[in-house]
Amino acid sequence: ASQTGAQGGNLAKTAAMMAHWPDSVPGVTVNRFCASGIDAVNHAAAHVASGDADVIVAGGVESVSAVPMFSDAGPLWSDPAVAEATGFVHMGIAADLVATMEGFGRQELDAYGVATHQRAATAWQQGRFQRSLVTVRGPAGTLETDEHIRQDVTIDQAAALAPSFAELGASGMDAAVHARFPELGEVRHLHHRGNSPSLADGAAALVVASEDAVRRHGLVARARIVASATTSVDPMIMLTSGQEAVVKALGRVGLGPDDVDRFEFAEAFAALCLKFCRDLGVEEDRFNPNGGTIAMGHAFGATGAILLVCLLDELERSGTHRGVVAVSGAAGLGSATVVERV
């Protein structure tokens, strides 16, 4: 999502060369902000379906430790005139705006944050991610588990945390919100580091292939991509776009939320998760059953691909059939993918 510095220069082609793949293998990067990992897979599926390619490796990568958030200095966040003209605000302000609009309280937001940490801790303890984990080895040592999960966090501890975005709101962003939504009243700053996605380094890759390529190369297909969608919403509200993309993708194949066994939805702040489940009638056991980005970290461009891998593993573990992955991103962008086990 931040294609600059160590993540610039067509990182996909760089990776192919570093992996010593044949020179004939091309590479391309896409940027749909936080939805980039999903879009990479969706683009790959479209190329395969059209016959332009028969096997593509697609996914995402983000290293916020090497390339900090906003370091590409795009005009949306570096040029005040552009931000004012477009209505762009920080994602945390957008999350607090949605919480205010939807009437969510601090206690229910905190309860969601605690629950996702607990679900993630249980999933790790039970080895639910084990099939798809790749150990990372480097000069600093070996990394085999996600580092952000706080399995013993309590509601009382969450309640003691100070809001993360009140100061940012006071710097002028709340005023921009009031100018757009004068009837809203005060923006309630309710999100903090316990109910917001933590920033993380991460990566994931998947093989997308045609049925003919699966047969020719002796591959074992795990799932079929049946639909995808991308949407855009008001850039100030922003983070409802993933939910809209889910509805759009399901509608393309005549399905609704009740037809889905598992949802993996990027936890772009607790308010968006509560809204998703309430609006679409999704029960707790179908929604991020193994925790999400609040607990394990949000690696921006990698998150969508990571969630798709998690979804495949969960469908197989639970013996279920159909799942949906969705991510909301900056500027109101969102993407979703519908898959079915084969």
Buried (B, 14 or more C-beta within 10 A) or exposed (E): BBBEEEBEEEBBBBBBEEEEEEEEEEBEBBBBBBBBBBBBBBBBBBBBEEEEBBBBBBBBBBBBEEBEBEBBEBEBBEBEEEBEEBBBBBBBBBBBBBBBBBEBEBEBBBBBBBBBBBBBBBBBEEEBBEEEBEEEEEEEEEEEEBEBBBBEBEBEEBEEBEBBBBEBBEEEBBEBBBEBBEEBEEBBBBBBBBBBBBBBBBBBBBBBBBEEBBEEEEEEEBBEBBBBBBBBBBBBBBBBBBBBBBBBBBEEEEBEBEEBBBBBBBBBBBBBBBBBBEEBEBEEEBBBBBBBBBBBBBBBBBBBBBBBBBBBBBBEBBEBBBBBBBBBBBBBBBBBBBBBBE
